[in-house]
Amino acid sequence: MENMYDSSQPMGLTPELTSPAQVFGLLDRVARRLRTIHQYTVRDAGLTPAQYHVLVQLWQRGEQPLGDLAKACDCTRPTITGIVDTLVRNGLVVRVPNPNDRRSVLASLTERGRALQDTTPQLTELYGSCCEGLSASERRVLHQLLGKLDVSLRCGPAEEGAPCE
């Protein structure tokens, strides 16, 4: 039986016909696979993907105001508050007064939170292995195209005055 899958093309896409529906179908499939990989890798540490993402921000950038964490994690302030609440309950993060702004607090890692970095799967390495089939220039192009798509999706339809997030 002939193999209907051309390994040089993503599943479901052909060079002759690449409709927006096909592109978004492929994006959805890739996103689901990445979410699954992400969930399985952090699950062993007792974390959700959102909690892991907050910890990565703190590992890389140090203590931060919750508003900055919300922006870095692309979520709302109430959402980041809930995530940080859980991390505080689990002894991974503490809230400390912000010396630059009495009205806000900083999320700061505890010793246990810092130590978790060494025992938690490094998604950077995992994502790197997922991209082994792409050259550096292909990754740059993919990043640029996904960035453009992200902006267009945040801004809604191309109508005059359409609000962006």
C-alpha positions, 0 to 999 in steps of 0.5 A: 500500500502506498504511503499517503503521508509525505514526510517532507510536508506537515500532516494534512498540508500539501504545497498546492493547497494550504488553506487557513483552516489547514494551517489552524488545524495543524497549529491546534494539533501542535499546541495539543501535543506541546500541552501534553508534553508540558503536562507530563513533564511537570506533573512529576514535580507536582506542578501545573504548567502554569505554576511551572511557568511562574517558577521559570520566570522567578528562576530566570529573573528573580523576585518580581511584582505580581503584575510583571509576572502576569504580563510575562505569563500572559494572564490576568492579575487575578489568575496570577494571584491564584497561581502564586497563592498555590505556590505559597501554600506549597512552600515554593514562593513567598510574598515580600514587600516591594521596596520600590512600591508600598502598594505592591508585593513581590513574589520571591522563591523560597529555598525549596522553590530554588531547589526545585529548579535542579530537580524539575525537568527542563522544558527548554531542553525538551522543547529543543529536542522537539525542534531538532528537525528545524534549522536555526533559520527555520526556527527564526522564521517560525518565530516571526510568523507565529509572532505575526499570527499572535498579534493578528489574533490579539487584535481581532478582525482587521476592522478600523478601531478593532481593540487589541488586548 
